[in-house]
Amino acid sequence: MQRFKDEIVIVTGAGSGLGRATAGRFASEGAAVACLDLAEDAVRETAEKIGAGGAKAAAYTTDVSDADSVGATVSAAAADLGRPTILINCAGIGKLAHSHEMPVDEWQRIIGVNLTGTFLMCQAAIRHMLDGGRGVIVNIASNAGLIGQPWSAAYCASKGGVVMLTKALADEYIKSGIRVNAVAPGGIETPLQGKFGVPEGANIKRLLKITSPWGNATPEQVAGCVAFVASPEASYMTGSIVSYDGGITL
Ligand SMILES: NC(=O)c1ccc[n+]([C@@H]2O[C@H](COP(=O)([O-])OP(=O)(O)OC[C@H]3O[C@@H](n4cnc5c(N)ncnc54)[C@H](O)[C@@H]3O)[C@@H](O)[C@H]2O)c1
């Protein structure tokens, strides 16, 4: 399948996990891919791997929570590869904590990357998409944006925010040729899961509700769902939140 021939795709969080798999998936279907991540070496590795496979890719070291960094990167990507037509927001962080003990800095860091970062990237990309009269955005939410879970106030709030940001943008730009949707994964086999940690004294069994009997998805499985939502096959879809979670939220 070459569903993304002639498309210029920006993928954030492309240095690892879902973002890396998604960048590879779009490249394998003909897209030129701008790979963005805070982790310089990792994102360069992603772009080099795609380039070695014969597709076009460029790496950009970017902090999605910083408006200047986002603006400069999206302009550079547009100059290097062409006007972006697809944006996939995968960059994300998380950490479990007892809410009554959580430092406000930690709250702001998670909201800053997951929610504000997604907004800033959408804003910068939409400016280019409006010029071209078309565009597709897929934001990565989470089951944590649809149901509550303990020790996750900042993460759940950020992902719930991504859900409503997606719907609000979908409505605002519905007559501008820009589709905006979200994919809400459950567990994915990536390094992120190990970074959440377990707060002291927490009964880990309370997290069983977010564990699918099927185990975790692979990043490649989720990337396939993201690619479908971004593809012409989903051309009538906007404002949708697509759960891809092994039944966690059924
Ligand atoms: N892994 C899971 O179980 C799971 C479940 C549901 C949703 N998600 C979501 O999927 C997305 C991808 O996560 P993943 O599992 O691949 O994690 P990951 O840790 O493997 O990758 C996340 C990437 O985002 C990058 N990043 C972090 N902060 C950044 C910033 N400020 N600017 C730019 N890049 C930054 C990291 O460097 C990393 O490369 C996230 O939004 C996450 O919340 C993950």
The ligand as an SDF file (V2000), in Angstrom:
LIG
                    3D

 44 48  0  0  0  0  0  0  0  0999 V2000
    2.9820    2.9510   26.2030 N   0  0  0  0  0  0  0  0  0  0  0  0
    1.7110    2.8950   26.5890 C   0  0  0  0  0  0  0  0  0  0  0  0
    1.2820    1.9470   27.2750 O   0  0  0  0  0  0  0  0  0  0  0  0
    0.7510    3.9870   26.1680 C   0  0  0  0  0  0  0  0  0  0  0  0
   -0.6120    3.7940   26.3820 C   0  0  0  0  0  0  0  0  0  0  0  0
   -1.5150    4.7660   25.9830 C   0  0  0  0  0  0  0  0  0  0  0  0
   -1.0520    5.9290   25.3810 C   0  0  0  0  0  0  0  0  0  0  0  0
    0.2880    6.1000   25.1940 N   0  0  0  0  0  0  0  0  0  0  0  0
    0.7200    7.3360   24.5700 C   0  0  0  0  0  0  0  0  0  0  0  0
    1.4200    7.0320   23.3870 O   0  0  0  0  0  0  0  0  0  0  0  0
    2.3320    8.0970   23.0880 C   0  0  0  0  0  0  0  0  0  0  0  0
    3.6890    7.5080   22.7540 C   0  0  0  0  0  0  0  0  0  0  0  0
    4.2040    6.9210   23.9200 O   0  0  0  0  0  0  0  0  0  0  0  0
    5.2330    5.7020   23.9080 P   0  0  0  0  0  0  0  0  0  0  0  0
    4.5930    4.6230   24.6870 O   0  0  0  0  0  0  0  0  0  0  0  0
    5.7030    5.4490   22.5430 O   0  0  0  0  0  0  0  0  0  0  0  0
    6.3690    6.3250   24.8240 O   0  0  0  0  0  0  0  0  0  0  0  0
    7.9690    6.4370   24.6180 P   0  0  0  0  0  0  0  0  0  0  0  0
    8.4840    6.9020   25.9300 O   0  0  0  0  0  0  0  0  0  0  0  0
    8.4950    5.1800   24.0350 O   0  0  0  0  0  0  0  0  0  0  0  0
    8.0820    7.5990   23.5390 O   0  0  0  0  0  0  0  0  0  0  0  0
    7.7150    8.9170   23.8270 C   0  0  0  0  0  0  0  0  0  0  0  0
    8.6740    9.8330   23.1040 C   0  0  0  0  0  0  0  0  0  0  0  0
    8.2800   11.1960   23.3680 O   0  0  0  0  0  0  0  0  0  0  0  0
    9.4500   11.9610   23.5150 C   0  0  0  0  0  0  0  0  0  0  0  0
    9.1970   13.1880   24.2740 N   0  0  0  0  0  0  0  0  0  0  0  0
    8.9900   13.3010   25.5950 C   0  0  0  0  0  0  0  0  0  0  0  0
    8.8560   14.5990   25.9290 N   0  0  0  0  0  0  0  0  0  0  0  0
    9.0130   15.3160   24.7840 C   0  0  0  0  0  0  0  0  0  0  0  0
    9.0030   16.6890   24.4840 C   0  0  0  0  0  0  0  0  0  0  0  0
    8.8220   17.6230   25.4350 N   0  0  0  0  0  0  0  0  0  0  0  0
    9.1850   17.0740   23.1970 N   0  0  0  0  0  0  0  0  0  0  0  0
    9.3910   16.1500   22.2220 C   0  0  0  0  0  0  0  0  0  0  0  0
    9.4210   14.8280   22.4650 N   0  0  0  0  0  0  0  0  0  0  0  0
    9.2380   14.4170   23.7250 C   0  0  0  0  0  0  0  0  0  0  0  0
   10.4110   11.0380   24.2550 C   0  0  0  0  0  0  0  0  0  0  0  0
   11.7670   11.4730   24.1220 O   0  0  0  0  0  0  0  0  0  0  0  0
   10.1320    9.7020   23.5890 C   0  0  0  0  0  0  0  0  0  0  0  0
   10.9900    9.4800   22.4880 O   0  0  0  0  0  0  0  0  0  0  0  0
    2.3120    9.0120   24.3080 C   0  0  0  0  0  0  0  0  0  0  0  0
    1.4950   10.1270   24.0490 O   0  0  0  0  0  0  0  0  0  0  0  0
    1.6960    8.1470   25.3860 C   0  0  0  0  0  0  0  0  0  0  0  0
    1.0710    8.9130   26.3800 O   0  0  0  0  0  0  0  0  0  0  0  0
    1.1910    5.1580   25.5550 C   0  0  0  0  0  0  0  0  0  0  0  0
  1  2  1  0
  2  3  2  0
  2  4  1  0
  4  5  1  0
  4 44  2  0
  5  6  2  0
  6  7  1  0
  7  8  2  0
  8  9  1  0
  8 44  1  0
  9 10  1  0
  9 42  1  0
 10 11  1  0
 11 12  1  0
 11 40  1  0
 12 13  1  0
 13 14  1  0
 14 15  2  0
 14 16  1  0
 14 17  1  0
 17 18  1  0
 18 19  2  0
 18 20  1  0
 18 21  1  0
 21 22  1  0
 22 23  1  0
 23 24  1  0
 23 38  1  0
 24 25  1  0
 25 26  1  0
 25 36  1  0
 26 27  1  0
 26 35  1  0
 27 28  2  0
 28 29  1  0
 29 30  1  0
 29 35  2  0
 30 31  1  0
 30 32  2  0
 32 33  1  0
 33 34  2  0
 34 35  1  0
 36 37  1  0
 36 38  1  0
 38 39  1  0
 40 41  1  0
 40 42  1  0
 42 43  1  0
M  CHG  2   8   1  16  -1
M  END
$$$$
